[in-house]
Amino acid sequence: MPQTELDAIDYKILETLQGDARISNVDLSEQVNLSPSPCLRRVKRLEAEGTIRSYATLLDPAEVGLPVSVFVQVSLERQVDDALENFEREIVTRPEVMECYLMTGDSDYLLRVVAPDLESFQKFLLEHLTRIPGVASIKSSFALKQVSYRTALPLGHLR
């Protein structure tokens, strides 16, 4: 489906849903000053076009036994398509890898990995990450404290 240009009501819907994805359509329509039927049609369009990718429940990592957060810089031996594709194919299968970015600069990839403890992270590192063909170097930085964490994108600049 082609992407429709977003208007002010669409942005208000998106901002509201980012703050509370469980809001009822009636409450959402009231917050964006639209009747329920047109509001629901807009939400369905935003979903169909991929502007709204999915809905999620955010968990506290420490409360579910994953208090260790590690940022891992990975450099490959060669930055050719086959090596990049192979690394990406392997890394997306690992459940402890929460995010993976192809980067510019000192490393090829930046990963955010969660683990229950240092021993589990070491096991991931030695049994999985270092065994991916083409990995040349790995640098890990352990997060001591999460200072800021957001899931809502700042949409104010788009209006």
C-alpha positions in Angstrom: 0.0 0.0 0.0 1.4 3.4 -0.9 2.4 5.7 2.0 -0.1 8.5 2.7 1.3 11.8 3.8 0.7 12.1 7.6 -1.3 15.1 8.9 -1.6 16.6 12.4 -4.2 14.2 13.5 -2.1 11.2 12.4 0.8 12.6 14.5 -1.4 13.1 17.5 -2.7 9.5 17.1 0.9 8.3 16.9 2.1 10.3 19.9 -0.9 9.1 22.0 -0.3 5.4 21.0 3.4 5.7 21.8 2.4 6.7 25.3 -0.3 4.1 25.8 -0.7 1.4 23.2 -3.5 -0.1 25.2 -5.7 3.0 25.0 -9.3 2.2 23.8 -10.3 3.6 20.4 -13.0 5.7 22.2 -10.4 7.3 24.5 -8.0 7.7 21.6 -10.6 9.4 19.5 -11.4 11.8 22.3 -7.8 12.7 22.8 -7.3 13.5 19.1 -10.7 15.2 18.7 -12.1 12.8 16.2 -15.1 10.5 16.2 -14.4 6.8 16.9 -15.0 5.4 13.4 -12.7 7.8 11.5 -10.1 7.4 14.3 -10.1 3.6 14.0 -9.8 3.9 10.2 -6.7 6.1 10.6 -5.1 3.6 13.0 -5.8 0.7 10.7 -4.3 2.7 7.7 -1.2 3.6 9.8 -0.9 -0.1 10.6 -1.4 -1.2 7.0 1.1 1.3 5.7 3.7 0.1 8.2 4.0 3.5 10.1 2.8 1.5 13.1 4.9 -1.6 13.0 3.6 -3.4 16.0 2.6 -3.1 19.6 4.7 -4.3 22.5 4.8 -4.7 26.3 8.0 -3.2 27.8 9.5 -5.3 30.6 12.0 -4.3 33.3 15.1 -6.4 32.4 16.3 -6.7 36.0 12.8 -7.9 37.1 12.9 -10.7 34.6 16.4 -11.8 35.4 18.4 -9.9 32.7 20.2 -7.2 34.6 23.4 -7.3 32.6 23.4 -5.0 29.5 26.4 -5.0 27.3 27.3 -2.9 24.2 29.5 -4.9 21.8 31.5 -3.5 18.9 32.3 -6.0 16.3 34.7 -5.6 13.4 34.8 -8.0 10.5 37.9 -9.2 8.6 36.4 -7.8 5.4 33.5 -5.5 4.7 32.2 -7.2 1.6 28.5 -8.1 1.0 28.9 -11.8 1.7 30.6 -11.2 5.1 28.1 -8.6 6.1 25.1 -10.8 5.1 26.6 -13.8 6.9 27.2 -11.9 10.1 23.7 -10.4 10.0 22.0 -13.8 9.2 23.8 -15.3 12.3 23.2 -12.4 14.7 19.5 -12.1 14.2 19.1 -15.7 15.5 20.5 -14.8 18.9 17.8 -13.9 21.4 20.1 -12.1 23.7 21.0 -9.6 21.0 18.4 -6.9 21.5 19.7 -4.5 18.8 22.2 -4.7 16.0 23.4 -1.7 13.9 25.7 -1.6 10.9 28.0 1.3 11.7 30.4 3.7 10.3 33.6 4.5 12.3 35.8 2.2 14.3 33.7 -0.9 14.2 31.3 -2.5 11.6 28.5 -3.4 14.0 27.2 -2.3 17.4 25.2 -4.7 19.4 23.2 -4.3 22.6 23.1 -7.7 24.4 21.3 -8.6 27.6 22.2 -11.5 29.9 21.4 -12.8 33.4 25.0 -12.6 34.5 28.6 -12.2 33.4 29.0 -16.0 32.9 26.1 -16.1 30.5 27.5 -13.2 28.5 30.9 -14.9 28.4 29.2 -18.1 27.1 27.4 -16.1 24.4 30.7 -14.4 23.4 32.8 -17.6 23.3 30.2 -20.1 21.9 28.4 -17.9 19.5 29.8 -14.4 18.6 33.5 -15.5 18.2 32.4 -18.4 16.1 30.7 -16.4 13.4 33.0 -16.6 10.4 34.7 -13.4 9.5 34.7 -11.7 12.9 38.0 -10.0 13.4 37.6 -8.2 16.7 35.2 -7.7 19.5 35.1 -4.9 22.1 32.6 -5.1 25.0 31.4 -2.3 27.3 29.2 -3.1 30.3 26.5 -0.6 31.1 26.8 0.4 34.8 23.5 2.4 34.9 20.7 3.2 32.5 20.4 7.0 32.6 17.8 7.4 29.9 15.7 5.0 27.9 12.9 5.9 25.5 10.8 3.9 23.2 8.7 6.8 21.9 10.0 8.7 18.9 10.0 12.5 19.1 7.4 13.5 16.6 7.1 17.2 17.3 9.6 18.3 14.6 7.4 16.6 11.9 4.4 19.0 12.2 
